[in-house]
Amino acid sequence: MSAMNNKRVAIVGASSGIGKAVAEEVRNQGGQPLLSSRSRKKLERVASSLGGAPVIPVDMTDIRSAERWADSLPKVDHLVISASSAVHGPFADIEEDAVRTMFDAKFFGPYRLAKAALNKINDGGSITFFSGVLSRRPGMNCTGLGAVNGAVESLCYGLALELGPRLRVNCVSPGMIRSEAYAGMDDRARETMYEATGDSLPVGRVGTVQEAASAALYLMSNTYSTGIVLDIDGGHMIRQYAHR
C-alpha cells in the first residue's frame, strides 16, 4: 500500500509544471490532492484532468489572500509549495525591485503559507519547499536567484528543527527541468538551452517535472527524512563548466 494512500496533500503551484506533476503523482498513489495557485481557471483544468480535486486559489504574495487560503484549507497531511519566481541578469545591471519581487514570491510567499497552515497540518505530516541548484553551485548572472534559493534552504533547516517532531520539513532542489517555466522563451533558444545544459551534465539531459515530483513524494513518504535538501539535478553539483 502506498504511503500516500488516503493522505490529503495541499499543493501550491499545482496549476502547471512540477506542482501539477506532484498532484498527478499523489492521485496516482491513492492520495487526495488539494490544488492551489493564483489562477482558478488553470486549477480547474488540472482538477478536471485528475477526475476532480478541490481547488483553493491563493496569491501567496498577498497576506490577506494567504489568510483566506488557510481559513479555507481543511486538515491535510502534507503541504507542498512548488510555486516560484526567477530573475536573471548581471549583478551590476539587474534592478533591485525585481530581486525583491522574486524574494516575495519564492521566499516570503512559501514562508507566509507555511506559517498560515501550521494548525491545518496533521501531526506526523510534512512541509516540502522547493529551491534550486544555484544556491550551492552558482551560475553567471544568477546571484539573486542563488540567494533566494539559499534562503529557502535555510528556512527548511530552521523549521525542521523548530517544528519537529510534530512535523517534518524538507526541500527539493531541482536542476534545470523541462517545464512551462521557460514557455516564454523562443522555441529554438529554449531547446538550445536545454541541449547545452544537458550536454554538461553526467546524465546527458535536463530533467522532467515527473522526476522532480517523485522527489517530493519521497520526502513526504519517508518518515525519517527531515531537514533534507534533496538535489534532483542530473549531477549539476559535479558538472564541468567549460567557460565563464
C-alpha positions in Angstrom: 0.0 0.0 0.0 1.4 3.4 -0.9 2.3 5.8 1.8 0.1 8.4 0.0 -3.0 6.2 0.3 -5.9 8.4 1.5 -3.4 11.1 2.5 -4.6 14.7 1.9 -1.9 16.9 0.2 -2.2 20.7 -0.3 -0.1 21.6 -3.3 0.6 25.3 -4.0 1.7 25.8 -7.6 -0.5 23.0 -8.8 -1.7 24.7 -12.0 1.4 23.8 -14.0 4.9 22.3 -14.1 6.3 20.5 -11.1 3.3 21.3 -8.9 0.9 19.8 -11.4 3.1 16.7 -11.6 3.1 16.4 -7.8 -0.7 16.5 -7.9 -0.8 13.8 -10.5 1.5 11.5 -8.6 -0.4 12.0 -5.3 -3.6 11.0 -7.1 -1.8 8.0 -8.8 -0.6 6.8 -5.4 -4.1 6.9 -3.9 -3.8 10.3 -2.2 -6.1 13.3 -2.3 -4.5 16.5 -3.8 -5.8 19.9 -3.0 -4.9 22.4 -5.7 -3.8 26.0 -5.2 -2.2 28.7 -7.3 -3.3 32.2 -8.4 -5.4 31.1 -11.4 -8.7 29.4 -10.6 -9.2 28.7 -14.3 -5.9 26.8 -14.7 -6.5 24.9 -11.5 -10.0 23.8 -12.6 -8.4 22.4 -15.8 -6.0 20.4 -13.7 -8.7 19.3 -11.4 -10.7 18.1 -14.4 -7.7 16.1 -15.7 -7.4 14.4 -12.3 -11.1 13.4 -12.3 -11.9 16.0 -9.7 -10.0 17.7 -6.9 -10.6 20.6 -4.6 -9.5 24.0 -5.8 -8.4 26.7 -3.4 -6.8 29.7 -5.3 -4.2 31.8 -3.5 -1.9 34.7 -4.2 0.9 33.9 -1.7 2.4 37.3 -2.2 -0.7 38.8 -0.6 -1.2 38.5 3.1 -5.0 38.6 3.1 -5.1 36.0 0.2 -2.9 33.7 2.2 -5.1 34.1 5.3 -8.2 33.3 3.3 -6.5 30.3 1.8 -5.5 29.0 5.2 -9.1 29.6 6.5 -10.5 27.5 3.6 -7.9 24.7 3.9 -9.2 21.5 5.6 -6.9 19.4 7.7 -4.1 18.0 5.5 -1.3 15.5 5.9 1.3 17.3 3.8 1.9 20.8 2.4 4.0 21.2 -0.8 4.9 24.6 -2.1 6.4 24.5 -5.6 5.3 27.9 -6.9 8.3 30.1 -7.6 9.8 33.0 -9.4 13.2 33.6 -11.2 15.1 36.7 -12.2 18.3 36.6 -14.2 20.8 39.2 -15.1 24.2 40.7 -14.3 24.5 41.8 -10.7 25.6 45.3 -11.9 22.5 45.8 -14.1 19.6 44.0 -12.5 17.0 46.2 -10.8 16.7 45.7 -7.0 12.9 45.9 -7.2 13.0 42.8 -9.5 15.0 40.9 -6.9 12.7 42.0 -4.1 9.7 40.8 -6.2 11.4 37.4 -6.6 12.1 37.1 -2.9 8.4 38.0 -2.2 7.3 35.2 -4.4 9.9 32.5 -3.8 10.8 33.1 -0.1 8.2 35.2 1.7 5.3 33.5 -0.1 6.2 30.0 1.0 7.2 31.4 4.4 3.8 33.0 4.7 1.8 30.0 3.6 3.7 27.5 5.8 3.1 29.7 8.8 -0.6 30.2 8.0 -1.2 26.5 7.5 0.6 25.2 10.6 -2.5 24.4 12.5 -4.1 22.7 9.4 -1.3 20.1 9.0 -1.9 16.8 10.9 0.7 15.6 13.4 3.2 13.4 11.7 2.8 15.4 8.5 5.3 17.4 6.5 6.1 20.6 4.6 8.1 20.5 1.4 9.7 23.5 -0.1 11.4 24.0 -3.5 14.7 25.8 -4.0 17.3 25.1 -6.8 20.9 24.2 -7.5 22.1 27.7 -7.8 22.1 28.1 -4.0 25.2 26.0 -3.7 26.5 25.9 -7.3 26.4 29.4 -8.6 25.9 30.4 -12.2 26.7 33.5 -14.1 24.0 36.3 -14.0 22.1 34.4 -11.3 23.2 36.0 -8.0 19.7 36.9 -6.9 18.2 33.6 -7.7 21.0 31.8 -5.9 20.5 34.0 -2.9 16.7 33.3 -2.7 17.3 29.6 -3.1 19.7 29.7 -0.3 17.2 31.5 1.9 14.6 28.8 1.2 17.0 26.1 2.2 18.0 27.9 5.4 14.2 28.2 6.2 13.9 24.4 5.7 16.7 23.7 8.1 15.4 26.0 10.8 11.8 24.8 10.6 12.8 21.2 10.6 14.5 21.8 13.9 11.8 24.0 15.4 8.7 22.1 14.2 9.9 18.6 14.9 8.9 16.1 16.0 5.3 17.1 15.1 6.1 18.0 11.5 9.0 17.2 9.1 10.3 19.9 6.8 12.3 19.2 3.7 13.2 20.9 0.4 13.6 19.7 -3.2 16.4 21.4 -5.1 15.9 20.8 -8.8 18.4 21.4 -11.6 17.2 22.5 -15.0 13.7 21.0 -15.6 11.9 20.9 -18.9 8.7 22.7 -17.9 6.3 25.6 -18.6 8.7 27.8 -16.6 10.5 28.5 -19.9 7.4 28.8 -22.1 8.0 32.5 -22.7 11.3 31.8 -24.5 11.7 31.5 -28.2 11.4 27.8 -29.1 14.8 27.5 -30.7 16.5 29.3 -27.9 14.8 27.2 -25.3 15.8 23.9 -27.0 19.4 25.2 -27.4 19.5 26.0 -23.7 18.2 22.5 -22.8 20.7 20.8 -25.1 23.6 22.9 -23.8 22.8 22.3 -20.2 22.1 18.6 -20.8 25.4 18.1 -22.5 27.2 19.5 -19.5 25.5 17.0 -17.0 26.6 13.5 -16.2 23.1 12.2 -17.2 23.4 13.9 -20.6 20.0 15.7 -20.5 17.8 18.0 -18.4 15.2 16.7 -16.1 11.4 16.2 -16.2 8.7 17.5 -14.0 7.8 13.9 -13.1 11.4 13.3 -11.8 11.2 16.4 -9.6 7.7 15.4 -8.4 8.9 12.0 -7.4 11.4 13.6 -5.1 8.6 15.5 -3.3 6.7 12.2 -2.9 9.8 10.6 -1.5 10.2 13.3 1.1 6.6 13.1 2.1 6.6 9.4 2.4 9.9 8.8 4.2 9.1 9.5 7.8 12.8 9.5 8.9 13.7 12.4 6.5 13.7 16.0 7.8 15.9 18.9 7.3 16.9 17.5 3.9 17.7 19.4 0.8 17.3 16.8 -1.9 19.2 17.5 -5.2 17.4 16.3 -8.3 19.8 17.8 -10.8 21.2 15.2 -13.1 24.6 15.7 -11.5 24.7 19.6 -11.7 26.6 19.7 -8.5 29.5 18.0 -10.2 29.1 19.3 -13.7 32.1 20.8 -15.5 31.8 24.4 -16.7 33.6 24.8 -20.0 34.0 28.6 -19.7 32.8 31.7 -17.9 
